[in-house]
Amino acid sequence: MSAPIHEEEALGKPYDAALMRRLLRYLRPYRLHVALAVLMLLAVAALQLASPYLTKVAIDRAIPARDVGLVRLLALAFLLANVAEFGLEYAQTVLTASIGQRVMVDLRLGIFGKLQRLGVAFYDRNPVGRLMTRVTSDVETLNELFTSGVVALFGDVFTLAVIMVWMLVVDWRLALVSFAVIPFIYVAATVFRVRVRAAYRDIRVRIARINAFLQEHLSGMRVVQLFGREERAAARFDAVNREHLDAHLASITVYAVFFPVIELLTSIAIASLLVYGGGRVFGHTLTVGVLAAFLQLLRRFFRPLQDLSEKFNILQSAMASSERVFALLDEPETVRDPVAPRRLALPVRGEVAFEDVWFRYRPAEDGWVLKGVTFAARPGRTVAIVGHTGAGKTTIINLLLRFYDVERGRITVDGVDIRELEQAELRALVGLVQQDIFLFTGDIRANIRLDAPLPDPAVEAAARRVGATGFIERLPARFDHRLDERGQNLSVGERQLLSFARALAVDPAILVLDEATSSVDAQAEERIQAAIAELMRGRTSLVVAHRLSTVQHADEILVLHHGRILERGTHRELLARDGLYGRLHQLQLGTDLAGVR
């Protein structure tokens, strides 16, 4: 069972070497850019020593000697050093941001490609909101790691090392006085990391709950409004939102304490340096220039220490995000193309056969959905599948399209097991029209064509054959009319007609209708049935229907009951048998008559 989305947001261990190695592989295509960024950081670290050194020379040599020329030269060098440091930091920031964005593009492409390869079973157990988090929030967290984490972390460590070495070389006693507060900074940073880690975890939990709440309620807004739940939903959202606010305020409190503590410890270090260094200046064992240089270096020394504490949190969040991203990328693909796929002989006839097919959605938990299903659908003939809700009708269609693989038995097309075919080749043979209509944002022409290489006349002909041109011609831009999300600016019947045109535009060898006319009014259904009758000629046709009136002319009707084919035959034969089909027919006939009265 999948974890609730808010539980999944819990942070893992702060550092995982295996995950880091895997993350760093994404930098390989940009290793020259990374090398250049590192070189820039090294140059910046070296330039940070220039200003204190120039200050030392100016105070100890140029000013006492009243050498105006040297003072001007040192001032110019000071200015140039700071301009160079600014330029290098700017270039390095832009470069590392560019690296991070490129890695983000690669990661998102990899995740999206993986999502397209995963079987439908994966989506049955993973909410869309969770997967959206992988592609957006988790990848964005990893972007922070690459832009202000990996390279900058190396730069901070190198800067600290360079400054420490310089201070120890110039005057080790002054250096030790400067470093005296480091143990206290370490304690403060440790407490900060623990507290802010808990605060970040709480924030991620709260934002995950907000996402889950919004996804559920926006998707079900019609139900919310229909049953007058607006006030209750608003109250629940207010509570969830305030929890998120409280979590953010807690994190702000942690930062509000940590940075002033670091500033206080820095001030204590500077004061200690002034007291000790001033005494040595009075005793003529230390020059004023060295003391001034140390004061400048001390500020530069504590800045990377603060940054390292923040980068630890970036690293820790990146570890949690990378763990989730790689768990998705490592998700096994239950439906895979064969290593050596077979090709169907041309011309493809489209003969479909189910041979003793057994299937269950979760082998470890569920009972059998299909039990020993065997039938054949031949070209030019129509096989209808009927039965109570949950009998396994739609499952047969899902197995034929290899959204799932059978557990026992096999399914063949023209005598070839569909598991030996490439998924793209198999699905290109099938024209599917579902009850749940899905249209993409875009124009009508693109929604009919999708990725098929069809010229405009073929698209328009497909719409004409299913009777869709009637409403298309009334639209302002006709076939170029733009659709809203999921085609919401069309009626259900109009969307259904477009789905028919889409399925039939590619001239499929196998036509599959899954409750395809359930959302169409009687007049539109009459037009569609006439078009379907013509298009079914010479094709293998499978029709899943709840309304028995739509399958009376099928060549064979399969009556499913608890996953088994209980009855089979024509409409007349099944009525004469007076079995389950007859009872279903009488039930629907009585319902229809009651509706007429």
N, C-alpha and C positions, 0 to 999 in steps of 0.2 A: 504494500500500500504506500502511495506517495505521501511525503510529509506535507503538512499544510504550508502554504507559501511563507507565512511569517516565521515558522520554525526553521525553514530552510535558510533564512537570512543570517542565522547565527554564525559568528566568526570562528574560523578554525585556528590552528596553531600559528604563532606569529611568523615563522619562517619554515619553508620546506625546500630543501636543496634540490630535490628532484623536480618540483614544480618550477623553481627558478631556472633551472637548466632548460626546461622545456619552453619557458617564456622567452629566454634569451635566444632561442633558435629563430624567433621571429625577427631578430635584429640582423641575422646573417645577410639578407639581401642588401642591407644598408650599413654594412660594417665599415665602409669607407667614410660614410657620414658620421658614424659613431666615433671613429678614430679621429676625425677632424674636430668633433666636438670636445673630445678628451684633450686634444692638443690645445684647444682654445682655453679650456679650464686650467691646464697647467700654466699657460702663459698668464692668465689672470692671477693665479696664485703667486707667480713670480713677481708680477707687477705690484701686488699688494705689499711687497717688501720695499718697493722703490720709494714710496712716499715717506715712510719712517726713516729710511736711510738718508734721503735727501734732506729731511728735516734735521737729522743728526749732524750732517756735514755743514749745513747752513748755520746752525747754532754754535757748533764747536769750532768751526774754522772760518767761515766767510764773515760772519758778523763780528767776532772778536778782532779779525784782521782788517775790518772795514773795507773789505774787497767788494766794491759795488758790482763790478763785472761778474764776479763769481756768484754773488747773490742773484743777479738777474739770470745768469745761466742756470742756476739751481731752480729758480722760480719757473723758468721756461721748461726745464726738464720735468718739474713737478706737474705742471699743467699738461704737458704731452703724455706723461705716464697715466694721469687720470683720464685724459681723452681716449688713450689707447685701451685702458681698462674698460671704459664705458663701451667703446666700439666692439671690443671682443665679447663682453658680456651680452650686448645686444645681438651680435651675430650668433653666439652660442645658444641664446634663448630661442631665437628663430629657428635655428637648425634642429635643436632637440624637440621643439614643438612640431616641426615638420616630420621628424622621425616618428614621434608618437602618433601623429595623424595617419601616416602611411601604415604603421603597424595596426592601427585601429581599422583601417580599410581592409587590410589583409585578414584580420581576425573576423570582422563582420562577414566578409565574403565566405570565409571558411565555415562559419557557423550557419549562415543561410544555406550554403550548399549542403551542409550536413542535414539541416532541417528538411530540405527537399528530398533527401535520400531516405530519411527515416520512414518506416511504415506507419500506417494509420493507427496501429495498436499503440504506438508511442504517444500519439495525440489523445488517445482515449484516456490515458492516465496522467497527462501533464497539462495543466491549465495554460491557456494562451498568455495570460498575464505573466506567468513565471518565465515563459520562453522569451517574451518581450524584454524582460529584465536582463536576460543573458545578452541579448543583442545590443541593448542600450546601456543600462546602468553599469553592468559588470565590465563591459568593454571600455566604458568611459573611465572606470576606476583603474583599469590597466593602462589607459592612456596617461593618467597621472603618474603612474610608476615610470613609464618610459620618458615622459617629458620633464618631470621634476624629481625623479627618484633615482634610477640606476646611474645615469651619467652625473647628475648633481651630487649624489651620495659620494661617488668617487672623488669629485672635485672638492667637497667639504673635507673629506678625510685627508686628501693631499694638502689642502690649504692649512689644516691644523698641523700636519706634520712639518710643513715648511716653516710655519711661524714658530713652532716649538723649537725646531733645530736652530733657527736664527737667534732666538732669544737665549737659548742655552749657550750658543757659541759666543755671543756678544757679552753676556754677563750671567752666569749660571745662578748666582745668588738672587739677583733680581728676578730671574725666571722662576725660581722656586717660590719666592714670595707671591708672584703673579698666579702660580698654579695652586696656591694653598686652598682656594675655595672650590677647586674641582671636585673633591669628594662630596661637598654639599650640593653642587650642581648635579652630580650623578644621582644623589638621593632624590632631589627634586624632579629630575627627569624620569626616574623610575616610577615615582608616585604618579607623575603626569601621564606616563604611558599606560599605566594600569587603569587610571580613572578615565582617561579619554578613550581607551579601548572599550571600556564598558559603556561609555556614553555613545560612541559610534555604533556599537552593536545595538543599543536601544533605539537609536535613530533609524537604523536600517530595518529593524523590526517594525517600527511605527510606519515608515514609509511603505513597507511591503503591505501592511494592513490597509493603508489608504488605497494603494493600487488595487488590492483585491476587492475592497469595498466598492470603489468606483467602477471597476470592470463589471462586477455583478449588477450593480444598480443602473448603470448606463445601458447595459445590454437589456435589462428588464424594465426599462423606463415606462413602457406601455402598461405593464402590470402594476408598477408603482402608482401611476396616475389613475388607472382603472379602479383600483381598490382604495384610493385615497390615502396612500401611505407616505405622502410627501413630508408631513410634519415629523412622523416617526423616523423616516429615513434621514431627514435633516438633523434630528436630535442625535441619532447614532453617528452620523458623520461628524457632527460637532465634537462628540466625545473622542472619536478616533483622532480628529484633527488636533484637539487640545493635548492629547497624549503625545503627539508628534512635537507640538510646541514645547511642552515640558521637557521632552528629551533634548531638544535643541538648546533650551535655556540651561539645562544641566551641563551640556558640553561647553557653552559659552562661559559658564562659571569656572570650569576647569581651566580654560585658557586665560580667563581674567585673573586667576590666581598665579598660574605658572609664569607668565611673562613678567609681571612685576617682581616675582621672586628672583628670576634670573637677572633682572635689572638691578635689584637690590644687591645680589651677590657680586655682580660686576662692579657696582659702586664701592662695595667693601674691598674688592681686589684693588681698585684704583686708589682708594684711600690708603690701603696698606702699602701700596707701591710708593705713593707720595711720601708717607711717613718714613719708610725705610730708605727710599732713594734720596729723599731730601736730606736725611741725616748724613748719608754718604757724600752728597754734594757739598754739604757744609764741611765735611771732613776731608774734602778734596780727593776722595777715592773713586769718584764717579763724576762724569761730565753731565752738564745740563742737557746736552744733545742726546746722549744715550737715554736719559730719563724720559725726555719728550718722545723719543722713538718708541720706547716701551709703552708709554701711555697710548700712543696710536695703535700699536700692535695688539694691545690688550683688548681694545674694542673689536678689532677684526678677529681676534681669537675666539671671543665668546659668541659672535654671530653664528659661525658654523655649528657650535654646540647646541644652540637653540634650534637651528635647522635640522640637525640630526634627530632630535626628538620628534619633530613633525614628520620627517621622512620615515621614521620607524612606523608611524601610524599609516602612512601611505603604503609602505611595504606590507604591513599586516593586512590591510584591507585588500591589497592586490593579491595576496596569497589566498584569501577567502574567495575572491572573485575568480581567480584563475582555477581554483579547485572546482568551482561550479561550471566554468566554461569548458574545462577539459573533461569533466564528467559528461557533459553534453556531447563533446566531440568524440569521446570514447564509447558513446552509447552504441551497442551492437545493432547493426542493420539486419533486422529479422527477415526482410524480403530483399534478396540480393540477385543481381544478374549472374547467370552461370559463367564460369571461366571460359568455356568454349561453347557459346550459344549456337543453337541450331537455327536454320532459316526455313520458313515455310515454302513449300513448292508453289510456284506461280502457275496459273492464277490462283489466288487464295479463295477457297470455297466458303470458309467460315463455319464449318461443321463443329458444333460444340458437344462434348460428351462429359458427363460426370460419372465416374466409375467408383462406386462404393465409398463415397466421400464422408468422412467423419471430421468434425471440427468443433473446437471450443475456444473461447476468446482468451481465457486464462487457464492453461492446462493444470496448474497446481491448485486452482481454487474452484473453477466453474464446472458445471456439468456439461454434457454434450449439447451443442446447439443444433448440429446436423448429425444424423445417425444413419449411415449407410445409404446416402442419397445416390441414386443411379437414374440417369435419363439421358436422352440425346436430343439435340435440336439441329435439324438439318436445313440447308439452304432452301429458301422458298417456303418454309414452314414457320408457323408461329407457335411457340410454347408459352403458355400462361402459367403463372405460379400464384396460387391463392392460399388463404388460410387465416386463422386468427392472428391478432397482433402478438409478436414474439414467437411465431411458428418457425422462423428462420428464412423468410422470403428474401429480405434484403441481404442477408448473409451470403446467399447463393451468388448474388451480383458482386458483392465484395470479393468473394473468392475467385470468381471468373476474371476480375480485373487485377488480381494479385495484390489487393490491398492487404490481404492476409494470405498465408499459405496453409493448405490443408494439412491436417495432422495424420490422417490415414487416407488411403485411396489416391486418386489423381483426377485432374481435369485436363482434357485435351482439346486442342483446336486442330482440325484436319489430321487427327491421329497423333499429334505431337504434344507431349506433356508441357503445359504452359510454363513450368519451372525451368524448362530447357530453352525458353525464348527470352530475348531481352525484353524488359518491361516496356520500353518505349515502342517496340515493334508490336507487342501484344495489344497495348492500349490504343495504338493507332488503328487497329482493326475494328474497334468498338465505338459506336456512337451511343452515348449515354445521356438520358434525360432523367433527372431526379425530381422528386417532390420538393426538396429543399433547393431552391434556385439560387445560384451565386453568379452575380454579374460584377465585373470589375469597373472601377472608375475609368471613364474614357468614352469614346463615341460608340454608336451602335455597330458600325461596320467592324471596328476592332474587336468588339465582344463576340461577334459571329465568327470572325476569322480566327481569333486568337493567334497562334503561331503557325497556322497552316498557310502554305504559299498559294493563297487563292486570289485570283484577280477580282476586281470589283464586280464584274458581271456575275461571277459564280456566287459571290456573297449575296447579291440582290436576288438571284434565282432561288437560292435556298430559302430566303425570307418569303419569297412569293409562293413557293410550294407548300409552306406551312400556314399561309394566310396571314403573315405578319406585316405585309406591305400595307394592309388596310390602315393600321394605326401609324406606321412609320411615315406614310405619305402625308399624314395630317400634322406631323411635327415640323417646327420651323426650319430646322436644318436637315430634315429627313435622315438619311443614313449617317450624317455627320453630327447628329444630335448628341450632346454630351450627357452622360449618365452620372448621377450622384453616386455616393458610396452604396454599393450593393444594388444599384439601380432603383433607389427609393423614389425617384421622380417618375416611375412607371407603375402602373397597376400590377397586381399579382398575375393576372391573366396575360398582360403584355410581356412581362418578364418570362412567363412560361413559354410563350410563343418564340421569344428570342432564344431560349434554351433549346427548343426544337430545331430552329434554324441552325444553331451552332453545331448540334449533333449531326445533322444531315448534310451540312455543307461539305464535309470531307468524304462523302459517299462511302460510308463504312460497310464492311462485309457483315458485321454483326450489329444489330440494332437492339439496344436494351432500354426499356421504359420502366422506371421504378416509380409507380404511382404518379405517372407523368401528367395525367389530365385532372388530378384531384383539385387543382386550384383554378381551373378554367371554367367559365360559365357554360351553360348548355349550348348556346349558339356557337361560341368559339370551339367547344369540344366537337361539335358536328363537323366543322371545317377541318379540324386537326385529324379527326378519325378518317375523313376522306383522303387527306394527304398521306396519313400513315398507311392506309390500305394500299395505296399506289407504291409507296416507298418500300414496303415490306416484300414486294415481289422480287424473288431471286435472292433475298437476304435471309440469313438466320435471325430470327426475332425472338427475344425473350421479353415477356411482359409481366411485371409484378403488379398486382392490382388488389385493392381492397373492395372496390365496387365491381361486383360480378357482371354487371351490365356491359362493362367495357371489354370483356374477354369472351363473350359468347361465341364469337366467330373464330376463336383460336383453333388450330389443328389438334392441339392436345392441351389439356388443363391438368396441372399437377396440384393436388390438394395436400398441403403440408399440415402436419399436426404433431406438435412437440418434436420437431426436427426430423420426422420421418414422412415419406410420401405415403399417405394413407390411401389415396384414391388417385386414379388417372384415367383420362378419357376425354371425349368431346363433351360439350355442354349438354347435348341430348342424352348421351350415354350416362353421364353422372346424375342427371335428374332422374332418369329411369331407375338408377340403382337405389335412390332414396337414402343416401348415406349422409356423411358430413356436408358434402357440397350441397345436397338438397336442402339440408337444414339451414345452411348459410344463405342459400337463395331465398328460402321462404322468409327468413328473418329480415333480409334486406328488402324483399318485396313488400313485407308488412310495414317496414319503416317508411319506404317510399310512398305507399298508399296513405299512411297516416299523415305524411307531409303534405300530400295533395289535398286531403280533407281539411 
